[in-house]
């Protein structure tokens, strides 16, 4: 039942009638309020009664009911509320959990971090999660506290466009003793049941590369780059800045031989910045292979060496951005705004000013051709497509290749399907859920550096929980945070958080390549460099520490993460579908668990508990 209620007295009368009708049908009725704010500033409010059948209540709003001309569309469930001091918490799509302790405040998860169309809430009255099964890619998740009253809601930023599909919001209500692991299970079960994703075990028969990657560490070697931010936004062959060649193909061979010498016997090696102009040098153009690194002949020699040593060998490409220096730069294949202007990124990278390519045109013009070349060069494993999954799917207003967010995802999916078929697997930068069915490894699950006190900048937040991992561990491999990259060289608390969140180790040579202070992967002292043999050996030694630790846990990459909770304020427990528990002690005192001691600053693995 869905009722539009415009007058206060009518809302009361019809609301009571709706409750009575629902009672006679054996269902509860809940209400959801919407506010449509039009481009001209006027607002329209509606209240929908949503029957609950069993444990679910579904709100459907057809496209025609919203139409064109709406700037923002707010959706506010009446039951997604709490009062300051009440027990419970809210859970956002990027894994932020917050209890109800603020009088006034707001936490907004922008579209850029609204990684999955999902949120949850636990109050003394309800424990529930929401899945946006329609219109999942154009809203922000909001939590507000006003005079001690909390409300969780969604704001769709339509900008006057008609919705690209019906709004469908499904609320699942759980038992009072359920928590965020059970909320995550609802979402995981839905994804699996509808065939949107498959567990690693189910995929590895067809693509053995993903099974091998699950027990391998990932090692990225950034070989060459031009200055970033670029001093030349519109580059040509006459004004192009010089390329800094940090790791030639011969030097890559030295790294592989040192890995073997130190006992890193299996890993996946990903070459970054091997292409024309180095990293972000001239995308979407890749060839010729950067001459300063040794050119294509030396590249082929390295691939053959790495494969012969037993490593999976892949590379990094980017068909998301285009630079004017590319030989075939053409505005026709770029994303357009409503007014026909070009969409660009927020910063000038190695190739200058990056403009975003339309995913349809990227598939048609570049991906199939170039992925066949990757196969012919000898690459196999989880090929890296830069950017794609760290940003929400884009909109293209070009009438020659228009794309809604849903259309964009279809074209991205085709790109990644081709990649899997030709080289064995895919990886990309982030955890956006629309890519989940075609993503094997996520470079970072959350875009947080994990510096101590980072949550203090969000007063509404209390802690980070492994929401992405509770949904996708055993399905998508992940390094949990930007801050856990190169973790053996970082602060001890980042190592512990990496273990707690069930990560697959990610190491990057020359992670910090920006000329300014904008490096998001860590500090200079945490980087892996190889300008000298001593630096190279020390970098490999750091990898070996992570490799050895991962050897004790890598089998768990095939398992679902079924539970996560705090045993104390400083001790966490992560449980997997085979019954294994991993206890991580973040505190400064030993912790006793099942007759064993977990030292301060360490972790221990425990087998399935006997009943």
PyMOL commands that set and color helices and strands:
alter all, ss='L'
color gray80, all
select helices_A, chain A and resi 8-24+63-66+111-113+180-193+200-203+208-214+249-261+291-293+295-308+331-333+359-377+388-390+405-423+433-438+454-457+467-472+482-484+487-489+492-500+524-526+533-551+554-558
alter helices_A, ss='H'
color red, helices_A
select strands_A, chain A and resi 28-38+43-53+56-61+70-77+81-83+89-91+96-98+105-109+118-122+127-134+139-146+149-157+167-173+217-222+224-225+244-245+267-272+312-317+321-322+344-349+352-356+381-385+424-428+441-442+463-464+477-478+506-509+561-568+571-576+581-585+591-593+596-598+603-606
alter strands_A, ss='S'
color yellow, strands_A
deselect
rebuild
show_as cartoon
